[in-house]
């Protein structure tokens, strides 16, 4: 999404919730510091498993800071439980119990047009929910993208839990009802584009979804709905605003923060399938994401602003936390830099948002696209900054080695929080790289199949479905 949409969707970043009884996990002092994908996944999974609220099962926006839960992070949490089963961190029965309880709460949370005491409207949900009752947090928006990411998680558990078992049958039933309840058509504006969201106090948010960004999966699900679909030509309208350009030697659809190239790919395998736009370009969206990953890395290698620590194995600009405290502006290499807190960092031909802050989720969420550069980056950052950047739940959100201007930051600033929407891509995308688990699970989902076909996708695994 563009920078304005990003502010609308993920600008408030603090957290919520009570711990569910923790599994036996090693404390950070006992943990082995050696890097492996197994260790990264296990710790990141534990974040979702252990910090979910013990009453309403929503996932915190961030931790250890606690202010509210995040609907998108809850969607990622549902999907993370599938990884936990396949990696044998938990049993299938444990995962099914957690999932069915989460779905029951989501379905029973109050919906309506009131401004308070509710959790959603028209089947959509508010971006952030309170810790106690999982109701709308302050005056946040009814968010289409965050609801979409939640529904992607809902569809993932719907297709995974396919056994002839009462709990798994209930998971399928609740998942189907939650998805069918969403009135995507209601969120479509007069320009035939999905609105970013809605507030009861002011109505629809003026900004709407225009390509290219992370909302591909949102449109696919909205087009594929059997109850409240948006027109199939909405996809063509979406593609009208694409920006194809060359950046750092990579010709591709440009979008600056890497999360925009990751979120939809967490749930849909775009490799080998093409819409008319990509067919004309001669590539697919998977290859586009690979090129964007290489361009992001090359920008950091070139390091035009001379920030400390950037290099071939330490790179990654995406939406993340940034240095807290004062000063907010300081001189770096004889240039004044405005240091941001939560910000859509990124680099493309569209714009550069860079203040020296690197987020491990940038490389972690792109592992399937370019494992040859992403895994070495994760390994380097893990080992080089283990004591400050890595904890019991894996990578903390971000760090900035150029920010050395206040007490405690003499060696650079390191975040103390983990963020749910950044933990999700690390865990899920590493699993897609290793086993294709979520990709293959979602290929079985009839709503994803329908949405892709109506949007004009053909080729590869989609064509094999009809054989």
N, C-alpha and C positions, 0 to 999 in steps of 0.2 A: 504494500500500500504506500501511498505517497506520504510525505512527512506530516501534512495536516491530518490524514486519516490515522497515522500512527499515534499522533497526540490524542486523537479522539478515542482510540482503542486501547492503548496500553500506556497511558501517561502517568497514572497514579500507581506507584509501585511500592507498596508496603504489605503487611500480611495478616493472616488469620489462623485460628483453630487450635484445638487441643490435640495432644498426641494420642494416637492409638497405641496400645501396648507395644513397645518396641520388641523387635526380634533381638536375638543375641547378635550384636554386631561389635566389631572391634572399635575401641575408641581411637581417636586420631593418634594418640600417643603409642598405642599398641599396633596400629595398622602397619602393614608392610608398604613401604614407599615405592617399591618397584612398579613400573607402569605395565599394564596389560589391558586389553579391551575387556577382559573378564572383570578385572577389578573396577574399571570405570563404570561398567554396566551395573555391577552388583551394588556399588555405593549409590549410584544415581537412582536405581530402582528403590533402594531403601528409603530414599527421600520421599518418594510418592507413597510407599507403603506405610511409613511410620508417622508422617506429619499430617495425614488426612484427619479431619475432625472426627472425634469419636462418636458424635451424635448424628451429624448430617452428612458425613463422609465427603465433604467438599475439600478440594485441595487448596492449600494456601497460595496466595500470590507470591509470597516470599517468606523465607525463614532464615535466621531466627527472629527477624522483625515480624510483628504480627499486627495487622490491621484489618484485613478482609481476605476472603477467598476469591479465586479467579475461576470463572466458568470455563475459559479455555484450558487452564491448567487441570481442571477436573476432567475434561475430555482427554487430555494427555495421560492423566492418571488411569482412567479406564483402560486405555491401550497399554499402559506400562504393566498392568497386571498380567496381560497375555505374555509379555516378555518374561515376567517372573515365573510363570508356569513352565515355559519352554526351557528356561535356564535353570529350572529346579530350585529357585529361591523360595518358592511357595508351592503348595499342591494345587491341583486344578480345583479341588473342593474349596480350599481357602479363597482362591481368586473368585470363584463363582459366588460364594457368600458375600464377599466384599462388593462385587459388581451388582448383585441383585439388590442389596441394601442401598447402594448409591442410586440406582435407577428408581427404586421406590420413592426415595426422598425427592429426587428431581421431578418425578411425575406428580407428587402430592404437594409440592411447593405452590403457594397461592399465585394464580395468574389473574391479571386484570388491568384495567386502565387507570387505576388509582396511582397516586404518586408515592405513597408509603404503604408499608405493611404487605407488600407483594414482592415476588421474585422474578416475574416475567409477564409477558403479554403476547397473545397470539402464538403461543408455543415457543417464542424466543425468550431469552433470558437477559437479565441485566449483567453488564460487564463484571462488576464486583458485587459480592454478597456479604452481608454482615456475618460476624463470627457466631453470634448466638442463635439467630433464627434463620440464617441464610436468606434474608430479605435484602431488597435493594440497598446498596451502600450510598448514603447521602443522595446526591443528584446525578449519579452516573447514568450513562445512556443505556438503553436497550440495544445491545450490540449485535449486528448481523454477523460480523466475522467471528466474534468470540462464541456466539451461539453456534455458528457453523463448525468451528473447531470442536466444540462440545459434541455436536451431532456426528462428526466424523469418528470421535471416540465411541459414541453410542453404536454406530453402525459396525465398528470393529468388533465389539463384544457380541453384537447380534450374529455376526457371521462366524465368529470363533466358537461360541458355545452351541454346538450343533448336536449334542448327544441326547439320547432318549432318557431324559432325567428331569424330574419335576422342577428343580432349581434352574436348570439350563433352559427348559421350556419357558419358565417365567421370565428369564433374561430376554429371550427372543420376543416374547409378547410385549414386555415393557419397552424394549428398544424400538420395536415397530410402532408402538403407540406414541412414543415421544417424537419420533421422526415424522410420522404422519400428522401430528398435531401442529407442526410448524407451518404458519401461513406465510410462505415466502412471497406469494403474490401480493400480499398486503404491503410488503416492504419495497415493492417496485414503484419507482417514480414515473413521472410523465415522460421522461427521457428514455424509458425502457431500460433503466439501470437500477440495480439494488441500492437502496439508501444505506449509508454507513450505520444508521441507527435512528432512534426515536426517543424523545423525552415527553412525558405527559404534560410537563409545564410549557413546552414550546413546540411540540410536534416533531416532524422529521428533521434530522440533521441535514443541512444543505449539501454536504459532501456526499458523493455516491461512488460506487465501485467502478473504476476505470482501469483497464489493464496497462501495464503488466505488474503484478504483485502477487502476494500470497493467497489471494481470494479465488484461485482457480477451483479449489475443492468446494468452496462455498457455492459457486455458480453451478458446478456439476450436480451437487445435491439438490439445489433449488430447481434445476431443470428436470431432474429425474424424479421429483416428488409425484406420487400417485394421487395426492389429495389437493395440494395447493401449488401446482407447478408454475414457474415463470416461463414465458415463451422460449422456444429453442433458439430463436434468432437473437436472444439476449447475448449469446456467446459471440456472435458476429459483431454486435454493438460493442462488446467488451474489447474485442481485438482492434477496433478502429482507433483506439488511443495508444496502441503499442508504440514503443520507441526503439527501433532497431538501429544499432550504431556499433562502431568499433571503439573499444576502450582497452588500453594496455595490451594491444595486439589481438584481442578477442572480439570477433564479430558476433553479436548476440543481442537479444532483448535485454535492455538495460534496466536495472533497478538497483539502487545503491546498497541498502542493508542486505546481508546475505539471508536473513530470515525469510525474505520475500521469495527466495529461490528454494526454500526448504519446506515450509509448512505443508503445502499441498502434496509435495513428494513424499512426505511421511506416510500418506495414506493411499496415494495412487501411483502405480508404476507407469510412468509416462515413457519408458524406454520402448521404442519400436512402434508406438502409436502416434498418429499425427492428426491435427485438425487442418483445415484448408490453409491457414496461415503458415504453419510450420512445414506443410508439404511443399508450399511454394519456396520456402527458404532452404529446403533440402536437409533439415535436421529435425530432431524432436525436442521436447521440453527437457528431457534428461540431459541431452547434449548441451542445451542452452545453460542449464544449471552448472554443468562441468566447466563451461567457458567462463561463467560468472565467478566461479570459485577461483579459477586461475587468475582472472583479472584482479580480484580482490587481493590475492596474495602478491601479485606483481606490483600493485600500487604500494603495498607495505614494504616490499623490497626496495622500490624506488625511493620511498620515504621522503617526499618532497619537502616536508616541514622539519625533517631532521629529529623526529621523536626518538627517545631512548628505547632501545630494545627491539625495534622492528627488524625483521629479517626473514630469510627463507623458511625458518622453522618457528618463527614467532610472529604471527600475523592473525588477522581476523577482525573485520569491522562489521558490526551489526547492532541492532537495538540492544542496549544494555545499560546498567548503571554506570556512573562515572564518579570522579572524585567528589567526596563530600567535604564540607568545611570551607575555610577561607585560606587564601584568596580565591576568588572565582576567576580572576584574570591574572596572568603572570607572563614574564618574558621567557621564551624558549628559543635559543639560537637567535637572539636579537630580534625576535618577533613576538608581538603580544598574542597570547593564546587565550581564548575564552574556554574555560573548562566547564563542561556540562555535567549534570547529574544523570537522570535517565534521559536518553537521547537516541534517536535513530541514526547511529553512526553508519557510515558506508561510503563507498566510492564507485562511481560510474560516470558515464558521459553526461548524465543528467545533473549531478552535483556531487560535491565532496563534503562530507561531514566527518571531520577527524580532529580529535583533540588529544591523541596519543593513547587512547584507551583501547585495549584488546580484550575480546570476550572469547573464551574457549568454545562456547557454543557455535561460533562462526565456523571453526574447523570441524567440530564434533558433528554438527548437523549436516555437513557436506561430505562426510566420509564415503557414502555410496558413489558420489559423483567422481571423486578424485582421491581414492584411498592412498595413493602414492605420495601425496603432499599433505593430506589431512592427518593421517595417523602419525607420521613423524612430528608434526607440529604439536599434537596432543602429548606425545611422549616427551618432547623437549620441555613444554610448559609444565607438565607434571613434575618432571625431575628437577628442573631449574628453580622452581618456586614452590616446591612441595609444602614447606612449612607455612607459607602464607596464602597460597592459592588453592590448596587441596585440603579437604577435611573429611569427616566421616561420611558425607553425602557426595563425595566426588569433587568436581570443580566448582569453586565459588564463581560468582557471575562474571567478574571482570577485574582488570588491573591496569594501572597506568604508571609506568616507570619514570615518566617525565614529571610527574606531580610530586615534588619533593619540598613543598613550600610550607608545611605546617607540622607541628609536633606529631611524631609517630609515623611520618611519611618520609623519613630521611632516605630510605631506599626505594621510595615509590609508594603509590597508593594501591592497596589491595582491598577488594570488597569483603565484607563479612557476611553478606547474604547469598543465599541460593535463590534463584528465581524459577518458578514453575514453568513458565513458557520458554525458558532457555534450557532447563533440565530435560524437558520432553524431547526436543530434537536430538540431543546427545544420545539418550537411551534408545529411542525408537529408530533413528537412522543408523546407528551402529548395528542394531539387530537386522535391519533391512539389508545392510551390507553383508552380514555374516550368514543370514538364513533366508532372507526375503519374507520373513514371517508376516509382517503387516501387509505388504504388497500382495502376497498370495492370498491372505485372508480376505482382503477387500475386493479382490478380483471375483470372489464368489458372491458378492453382494449385488442383488438385482437392481437396487436403486443407483448404485455407482455405474453399473453396466448401462442402464437406461440413460442416465445423464450424459455419459460420455458419447454414446451413439447419437443422441438427439443433438448434442453440440457439434456433431460432425466428425468425431474421431473415428479413424479406421486404421487397419493394419495390425500386425503383431498379435498379441494375445487376445485382443478384442475380436479379431476375425476368427480365431481358433474356437471361440465360444460357440459359434454356429455350426461347427463341424462335428 
